[in-house]
Amino acid sequence: MKIIQLIQKPQRRGAEIFAAQLSEQLRRNGNGVLLVSIYEGVAELSFNGEWIKLKRPIANRFFDYRGWRDFANLVKEFQPDVIQANAADTLKFSVFSKILFRWKVPLIYRNANQMGDFIRNAFHQRFNQFLVNQVTSVVSVSKESRTDFHQTFSFPQDNSIEIPIGIVPEEIELMQQEKDPVDLPKSFIIQIGSWVPEKDPLGMLQIFKEVLKSRPDLQLVFMGSGPLAAKIHQSIEDLGLKHAVHLIASQPNIFAYLQYAEALVMPSQIEGLPGVILEAMYCKVPVVAYGVGGIPEVLSSGQTGWCIQPSDQKAFCEAIVEILNSSKTQKSTIIDQAHTQIITDFKLSQIASRFEDFYRSYLR
C-alpha cells in the first residue's frame, strides 16, 4: 500500500509523535509511506522515510490556497491508496484541498481527543460537521473518544473504528540507557505535557501543596511548555513552592527523567488516550490520573494504576501519598500488571497491523 500521513507540524505532541512512529512501522512493514507536515516546527520525530515539510504559515490556517494546492500536487505525484489526517488542523487542511482540487483518494481522519469538549458555539459545530462529512472514515484513539465523536457529529457508525496508540519497547529501552541530562531530585513526581488549561498544571500545583504536608521532601517536575507558563510561575510564587517545583522544557527523551519518578501524575480535564501513560506503565512507573477520555480504558484503580474521579483533588492527593508511603513490594503487583497489559495489547507492531487491515478494507 501507499499511504500519506498528514500531521500539523514537527512537534513533541502526542498526535504527531504517534503518527511518526506509526509511519515508521508501516514503512518497515513494506508499505510506501509519505509523511507530510503542514506548518513549521523544529522537533525531531522518529521517522526515517520520506518527509515533506510544507512549512506553511500558521497565520493562513483558515485560507491557504497555495498550501492546499501544494498538497494536492503531492497527492497527484505520490498516488496514495489512502490518506490519514492526524488530528487538529489536518482535517480542515486536507478537506479543503480535496474539495478544491478534486482528488478522490479515501481520506481517513484520526480522532485523537474528545472533539465535543472543544466545540465553542453553534457555528463551530456546523463548520466541523461540514468537515467531518467530507471524510471517508474516522479512527478514534479510544472507545470514549469514538462515542464522543458520534454524539457530537452525525457520522455513520459503520464508517468508524477505535484503534488505540502503541509504544515501541525497543526505542524506550534504548532511550532509558542515555545519560541523565540533569541532576534530578532524589524523590520526585512528574507531569509531562503542554502547559494548557485542559492539562490543568495549575490544579496540579494545588494538589502538590497538599501532598507536601505528608512528604515535605518531595519535588515536582513539570516538563513541557505552553501559554500557561507565566501563570505557572506566578502560582509557584504565590503558593510558596519555588523550593520544590522544577520547570523543564519539553525534551526529545522523556525517559531519562520518567524512569526515576516516584509517579507520573496527569490531572488533565480533557484527554483522548495519552501516550505518556502507556510509556510510564511500560517503565513500571506508577500512574495517577483523572479518569477522563480513554484513560479508564487502560488505567484501572487497584489493577494497573490509580484512576481518580475527575476534579477530585483530595482523592488525587491521597493516591499520590499512598504511592509514596507504599513499599516496593506493595506497589509491584499493580505496576507489573500495568506493564503486562502494555506489552500484551499496546505494542506498536500490533497496532500498525490493525491500521493496515483497516486501510485494506477500503481498498477492497
KOLTOR-81603 format. One record per residue: x, y, z of N, C-alpha, C in turn. Coordinates in pm, whole numbers, plus 50000, padded with zeros to 5 digits. Example, Ala and Ser with C-alpha at 12.3 -4.5 7.8 and 13.67 -1.06 7.14 Angstrom:
// residues 2
513194943150780512304955050780513204967050780;512854977550708513674989450714512905000350787;
// end
This chain:
// residues 364
500834987950000500005000050000500865012550000;500295023149947500935036249954500065045350039;500675051450140499935058850243500565072550264;499755082950267500205096150312499705098150455;500625101550544500285105250682500485120350695;499415127550725499455142150736499435146250882;500415154450922500465159451060500485174651059;500185180551173500115195151182501485201451165;502465197151247503825202351235504775193651315;506075194851291507035187351374507035192851516;506425185651609506365189851747506245177751838;506695179251964506645168352061505285167952128;504285164752048502915163552097502415149652060;501505144252140501105130452124500685126651983;499835134951919499315131451787500435130151684;501395139551690502495139351594503505128251624;503795126251752504745115651790504215102151744;502935099451770502385086451732502295085051580;501885095651510501785094751364503135091451302;504195097451356505535094651304505945080251334;505675075651455506015061851492505205051851409;503925054651390503095046051307503605045751164;503975057351111504505058150974505755049650959;506635050351059507885042551053507585027551057;506635023451141506305009251149505655004451019;504765012550962504125009050835505175007850724;506155016850727507245016450628508045003550643;508364999950767509124987750792508324975250752;507014976350754506164965150714506074963650562;506764972450489506804971350343505884980550268;505214989750337504334999350271505125011650225;504625018250123505175031050083504515041950166;505305049350243504735059350334505385072950309;504545083050291505005096850280504445104650398;505325110350479504915118750592504925133250546;503825140250569503705154250528503315162550650;504065173350677503705182650784503305195950722;502325202550784501755214750726502565227150766;502735229250898503355241550946504815239350987;505495250251010506885249451053506985244451196;508055236951224508335232051358509755227051362;510315225751481511725222351493511965208851558;510925202151605511115189651678511535178351584;512335169151638512695157051566511675146151600;511255138751498510315127851518510905114851465;510435103651518511015090551487510505085151355;510985090951246510615086251113511815087251021;512145076250955513335075750869513015075450721;511745076850685511355076650545511285090650486;510555091950375510445104850307509465113850383;509935125750414509145135350492509175148650418;508015153350377507905166150309507315176350404;508055186950429507625197650520507155209550437;505835211650434505285222650354505645236350411;505835236950543506225249350611505295260950579;504015258250580503025268550554502885277750675;502645290650654502475299950768501165296950842;501275295650973500085292351052499065303651050;499515315851016498595327151006497585325050893;497905316250798497005313650685496135301350706;496035296750830495395283850853493935283350810;493245294950802491845294850760491665296950610;492725301550544492665302550398494085301350345;494395289950288495755287250241495695280150106;495275287650005495105281849871496395275449822;497515282049843498785276649796499115263449867;498895263049997499155250850072498255239450028;496965242350007496025232049962496435226949823;496875236249737497305232349602498565223749609;499535227849692500775220249703500515206049753;499595204949846499265191649896498575183249788;497695189549711497025182449602498045177449500;499065185449474500115181249381500885169149435;501095168949567501755157349628500895144849612;499595146549631498675135249615498735130049472;498735139149377498785135249236500085128149202;501195133049259502505127349229502715113849299;502345112949427502595100849506501575089849478;500345094049442499245084949414499025074749528;498685079649645498475070449759497185062749747;497135051549816495885043849825494975049549932;495575056150031494795061850140495575073450200;494845083250253495445094750323494875095150464;495755096450562495315097650701495685111350754;494675118950796494875132050858494865130151009;495935134251075496135131151216495855143151305;494585144651343494155154251446494335168851404;493745177551486493915192251477493625197551337;494475206751289494215213751163494335204951040;494805192651055494955184050937493615180850873;492545180650952491215177850897490805188950802;490845201150849490455212550765491345213750642;492645212250662493605213850553493355203550443;493195190950480493015180450380491655181350312;490615184850386489285185750328489215196750223;489765208450254489705219350156490565216450034;491685209650053492495205549939491705195849851;491015186549914490245176649840489085183049763;488375192349827487235198849763487685207349644;488705215449666489135224949563489835218249446;490605207749473491415201649368490945187649330;489845183249389489075171749344489855158649336;490755156549432491365143349436490405133749506;490485120949470489475111149509489975100549608;491165102249659491735092249749490925091549879;490665079449931489965078450061490695086350169;489955094650241490525103150346490045098150482;490995094150564490695089250699491145099750800;490285102750894490645112250998490915104751128;492065107351187492405101251316491995110751428;490985106651502490425114451612491185110951740;492055120151785492955117151897492505123352029;491275128852033490855135552156489345134652172;488805142952260487365143952281486905156452207;486545155152080486255167051999485095175152054;484125168452115482985175552169483345185952273;484445183652346484865192952450485445205852394;485755205852264486375217652204485415225752117;484165221252105483175228852027482735240952107;482935252852048482715265352123481315271152106;480715269451988479405275551962478755268351843;477555272951807476795266351701477505267151566;478135278551537478855279851410480025270051405;480755269251514481895260051522481415245651501;480265242251559479685228951542479375226351394;478695235751328478295233751189479515232851097;480525241151125481735241051042482445227551053;482595222551174483255209651192482405198151138;481085199551147480215189451087480425188850936;480565200450874480845201050730482135193750697;483195196150776484475189550751484355174350767;483705170250875483545155950903482785148950791;481825155950731481025149950625481835146450500;483035152350490483845150250370484815138450383;484945132650501485935122050519485295108350494;486145098750458485685085250429485415077550556;486315079250654486185071750779486925078850890;486635074751013487265080651132487825069551219;489085071251262489715062151357489885069651488;489215065251593489315071851723490295064551813;490955072251900492025066751982491515058252097;490265059752134489695051952244488195050052221;487605040952296486165038652287485405051252326;485885057952431485215070052478485305081152374;486465082452308486615092552203485685089652086;485545076852053484625073051945483185076451981;482785073252104481425076352149481175091352146;482135099052196482015113652195481875118952053;482655113251961482615117851822481225115851762;480615104251787479295101551731478205109551800;478405113051925477445121551993477545136051946;478745140051904478975153751862478595156051716;478865146051632478625147551488477725136251437;476965139551336476175129251269477095122351169;477615110851209478555103551124478225088751131;478185081751018477785067551019478665058951108;478045051551198478795042851289479625032551213;479105027951099479805017651023481105022650962;481265035650953482475041450895483455046151002;483315040651120484145044951232484695032751305;485885034251361486525023351433487365029251545;487695021051643488575025351754489855017251747;490985024251733492305018051739493165026651832;493695021151940494485029252033495885032151979;496645039452055498035041952021498875030252069;500155030252032501045019552075502405024952113;503195016652177504535020552219505555011552150;506795016552144507895009052082508875005252193;508764993052248509614989252362511104990852337;511574987052218512994987852188513485002252192;512665011352142513035025452142513085031052284;512115027252366512085031852505513325026952580;513645014152565514785008352637516095014752594;516195018152468517405025052419517525038752482;516425045952489516455059552545516655059352696;516215048752763516445047652906517925046652939;518705041752847520125039752871520945052452856;520345062952800521075075552782521385081852918;522485089052921522935095453045521935105853091;521725106553222520805116553277521245130453233;520345138353173520725151453122520915162053230;520315160053344520435169853453520495162253585;520855169353690520785163553824519335163553868;518785151653883517385150453921517235150454073;516085155154123515845154454268515865139954315;516155138054443516215124454498514855117654492;513815125054524512465119554523511535129654455;510925125454343510075134954270508945127654197;507865135054173506795130754083506885139653959;506315135053848506505142453724505195143753647;504965155553590503875157853496504495161653363;504115154653257504675156953124503545160653029;503655172252965502615176352871502595191352852;501805195752756501705210152727501105217652846;501575229852862501035238452969499835246052916;498715238752909497455244152856496355241052957;495225248452951494185246553052493685232253065;493535225052952492965211552961493885201753035;495195204853043496125196253119496165200053267;495615211553301495455216553437496725216153523;497825222053476499025222653560498815231353685;497945241253677497675249653794496965241653904;496065232753863495415224053959496415214454023;497405210053945498425201053998499245207854106;499495220754091500235228054195499455228354326;498135229954317497295229654437497365215854504;497295205354423497375191754476498735189454542;499785193854474501135191454524501375198354658;500805210254674500965217454801500395209154916;499285202154891498695193554995499555181155019;500125175654911500975163754925502195166755013;502725178955001503915182655078503685182055229;502445183055272502155182155415502515168255469;502405158155382502755144455422504195140955385;504685146855276506045143755230506775156555193;507265163855291507905176855265509195175755185;509765163655170510995161855093510735159954945;509465158354906509125155154768509295167454677;509635164854550509755175454449508775172354336;508395182754264507525181354147508265186354025;508335178053922508955181953795507845184053692;507795195953636506885199153526507705199053397;507415190153304508115190153177507145194153066;507465204952997506585209452890506815223952856;505825229852790505835244052754504435247452710;504145260452701502825264252655502365277652708;501155281652673500655295152704500435297952852;500385287652937500175289953080501485291953157;502595293153087503905294153154503945305353257;503495317253219503545328653311502675326153435;501495320353415500605317553528501185306753618;501875297153560502515286653641503595292753729;504435301253671505485307953750504875315953864;503785323353834503155331653936502525323054046;501895311954006501275303254104502305296654195;503445292754138504525287054219504985297054324;505075309554283505475320254375504415322254483;503155323254442502065325954536501885314654637;502125302154595501935290654683503175287354765;504235294854745505475292454819506135279254784;506155275854654506665262854610507965263754530;508615275254533509815276854450510895266754485;510935262454610511965252954653511685238654609;510445236054564510035222154543509545219054401;509475229154315508975226854179510065230154077;510275221053982511275222853877510565223353742;510815233753665510235235153533511285231553428;510965221953343511905217253241511215218053106;511895223453007511335224252873511095210352816;510195209452719509915196652652511215190352603;511325177252620512565170052588512315159252483;513285157052392513145146152297513215132452364;513875131752480513965119252555513395121252693;512115117752709511465119452840511865108452937;512385097252883512615085552966513815087053059;514725096153023515845098853111515365105053243;514155110553242513535116153362512475106653418;511585102253329510415094653371510765082153450;511785074853408512085061953472512475063153618;512875075153662513295077053801512205083253889;511065086453831509995093153906509285083554002;508835088954115508005081254207506635078354145;506185087454059504895085553992504785095553877;504015091653776503585101053673502215106153715;502025119253715500725124953752500115131753630;498825129753611498125135553497496755140453542;496665153253583495385158753628494565165053515;494685159653395494005165353278492495165253294;491865175553240490405176253237489845170653106;490685170453002490285165252870491435156752817;491155144752770492175136252708491525126752609;492325121752516491905110552433492435097952498;493675094452463494405083752531495875087752528;496415093452637497765099052636498835088252626;499735089752530500815080152513501725079352632;501915090552701502845090752813502385081652927;501075079352940500585069853040501035055753004;500895051852878501335038652835502835037052854;503585047652825505035047152839505445045652985;504765052853074505055051553218504735037353266;503625031953222503245018453262504275008253213;504775010253092505815001253042507085002353126;507405014553170508605017053252508405013253398;507245007953431506905004053569506965015853665;506465027253617506305039153700504815040453733;504435041253861503025042553896502395054953832;501135053753795500425064653729499205068553811;499055081753833497855087353895497245097053794;495985094953758495355103453657493865104353682;493275115353637491825116453640491255107253531;490125101153559489525091753465488715098653357;489395106253269488735113153159489095106453027;488235108152926488515102652794488735087652800;489795083152732490095068952726490975063852837;491325072452934492225068353041491695056353120;490405056053159489915044253234489965031253155;490145032153024490225020052942491555012852960;492555019953013493865013553037494285014353184;493765024153255494175026353394493025022853487;493195012053559492135007153648492645007153792;491985014453879492425015654018492505001854084;493634999654149493844986954216494324975954124;494304978353993494734968353896495994972753820;495894984453755497024989253674497475003353711;496835009553808497225023053847496235029153942;496215042353945495325049754032494505059253945;493265055253916492375063053829491375070253918;491415083553914490675091854010489465098353944;488395099354018487205106453969487595120553925;487215124853805487615138153755487335149353854;488345157953869488295170253951488325167754102;488485155354146488545152454290490005153954337;490375166354370491755169154408492145161854537;491225160554629491525153754755491925139154730;491135132154647491435118154617492735116854537;492995126554452494235126554374495435127654467;495335136854563496395138754662496595125954743;495505119954787495605107754868496255096354791;495985095554661496585084954579498095086754570;498555099154554499995101754548500645097854680;500045101854790500595098654922500625083554943;499595076654896499555062054909500745055654835;501015060454716502155055154638503465057854710;503615069954760504865073854827505105065754954;504035062155022504165055055150504175039855136;503915034955014503895020554993505305015354968;505545003155011506834996754983506864992354837;508054989254789508204984554652507404971754631;507394963054731506634950554721505144953254708;504644962954785503224966054780502804971654644;503694979354581503374985354451503604975754335;504404965254358504854956954246503724950154172;502684945854245501574938954178500924947954074;500644960354113499964969654023500854973253905;502114976953931502964981253819503334969553728;503414957553783503684945853698502484942653609;501294943853665500094941553584499954952253475;500324964653508500284975353409501264972553295;502474968253333503504965253233503034953853141;502454943553199501974932153120500884936353023;499984945053069498904949752982499474957052860;500504965152881501064972952771501724963852669;502544954452713503254945952617502304935952551;501164933552612500184924252554499304931152450;498874943452479497844949852396498274962652325;499424968352361499714981752310501084983152244;501654972352194502894973452119502574978851980;503404987951932503124994751805503044984951688;503834974451692503794964651583502394958851568;501724956251681500354951051678499374961751630;499554973951680498654984851645498764988151496;499974988051441500174991051299499464980751212;499464968251253498774957851177497274960451172;496724965651282495304968951283495004980551188;495904990351181495725001251084495794995850941;496744986950914496864981250780495594973950740;495054965850829493814958650800492684968350771;492654979250846491594989250826491744996050691;492964999850655493195005950523492754996450411;493134983850423492834974050318491324972250300;490574973950408489124972550397488554982950302;489194994450291488725004850198489235002450058;490384996150046490884992749912490004982049849;489504972849933488604962449880487254968249841;
// end
